[in-house]
Structures are given as C-alpha cells and as structure tokens.
Amino acid sequence: MKGFIIGTLATALTFAIVSYALPQIDYGGQIGGLLVVSLIAGVVNGLLKPILKIMSLPLNLMTLGLFGLVINAALLLLIAWLSDLIGVTFTIADFPPDFTFETLKIAFIGGVAISIVGSIVGLVVHD
C-alpha cells in the first residue's frame, strides 16, 4: 500500500512538472484533480500498457523502439478522455472535446516529457 501511495504521488508530481513545462497540458490547477488523474494513469499504465507493448513488439523492433512513443501519446490521450468522463479537468491542447493535429503533436511531446520526467522522479522517489 505504501508503494502505491508513493507511486501515485510521484505520478502526480510528474504530471504537475510536465503541465508547468507544457502549458497545452492542463490539469486545472487543483491538487485533488491531479491525484485523480494520477490514479487513472496508474490504472491505464498497469492494465493496458503491458498488453499494448506485447502486441506492438514487431513494430517496436522495426522502428527500434520509436513506436513506444506513439503508444505513450495514445495512452496520454486515453487518460485525458477518461478524466473528462468522470468530470476531472485534464486537457491536452483542448482535447477533449477538440481533436486536431495540434492535439496529436502535444500528446506526442507530452508522452516523451512524461517518460523523461517520470524517470527522473523515479530515481529520486523510491517506492
């Protein structure tokens, strides 16, 4: 249980840092909403990411791992969509509801930024 709480707080810190660095990613400025988004991210990453990584293994091998960045962007958009469904503010370049090329671009950059910042936070905060 302690590891889950620390992991959720580390994810919340990661989202806050990325939201500060990329103003197109917005969590509404509320700590409670940020924690809910972190919980959603934990569930999505825990349930879907391993399945998607296995299913996309041939594409990852062909692209030398770059397709993993596309998966991260898609999961980030899924997190934003699920957050909107439960009424928590988490937008990526006005998604949801607007889905444009700008949304895809920011989701891709945000996925990369979350991976980098999450790795750094993971080195500092151990669960």
N, C-alpha and C positions, 0 to 999 in steps of 0.2 A: 504494500500500500504506500509505503514511504517513497519508493521508486516511482510509482505512478504520479504522485503529487509533485515530486521534484521534476519529473519529465514534462508534466503539464505546465508547470511554471516556467521551465526552460523554453518550451514551445511558445508560451505567451510572450516571453522576453524576446524571442526570435522574431515573432510577428510584429512586436512593437518597434524593434530596431529597423526592420525592413520597411514598415509603414512610415517611419520617420525619414528613411533614406529615399523611398519612392512615394511621393505624395499621391500617386494614382492608386495606390493600395491603401484603403482607408478602413479602419475598424470602428469608427465613430467616436473615438476618444474615451470610451468607457472601459474601465478595468473589468467589470463583470462580463461585458460582451466579448472582450479579448479572451477571457478564460473559457467562455463557451466555445468560441472559435477554436481555441487550443484543444478542447475536448473533442470537437468534431474532427479536427486534423488528426488527432491521435487515433480515433476510431477508423477514419478513412485510410490512414497510413498503415494501421495494424491489420485491417481486413483486406483492402483492395490492392495495396501496393505490392505485396509479395506475389499475388496472383498475376497482376499485370507484368511484373518483372519476368516471371517464368514464361508467360505467353509471348512476350516480346523478345525473348532471348535471341532468336535468329536475327531480328532487326538490330538488336544491340550489338551483336557480333559483326554484322555487316557495316554498321556505322561507327564501330569502335567505341560504343557506349554513348554516343550522342543522342540516340533515341530515348535514353533515360531522361534527358532534359525535357523532351516532349511529354513524357509521362508525368513528370513533376508539374509541368504547366497545366496539363489536363486535370490533375488531382487538385491543384490550387483553384481552378475554375469550379470544380465539383464542390470544394469546401465553401466557396462563395455562394454557390447556388443553394446548398443545404442550409447555410446560415440564413439566407433570405427566407427559406421555407419556414424556419422556426421564429423568424422575426428579429434576428440579430443583425446589426449593421456590419457587413464586411463586403466591401466592393472593390473590384479590380477594374479601373478605367470605366466606370459607370455600368459594369456588369455585376449583378443583374439589374435591370432588365435589358440594357442595350448590349448587343454582341456585335462588335466590329473588329476590324483588323487591329486597331489600337488595343483592344482587349486582349487579343492573342499575343501581341508584342509585349505588353506589360506582364501578362501571365508567364510568358517565357522568361523574361528578365527577373520577375519576382520569384519564379521557381529556382533559378540559378542563385539569386541572392539569399533565399531561404536556405538552400543547401549549404552555401558558404557560411552564413551567419550561424546556422544550426550546428555546423561542425565546430566552429569556434566556441560557441556557447557550451557544446558538449564536452570540449576539452577543459573548460573551466568548471562546469557544474557536472559532477558525477552523481549518477543515481545508484 
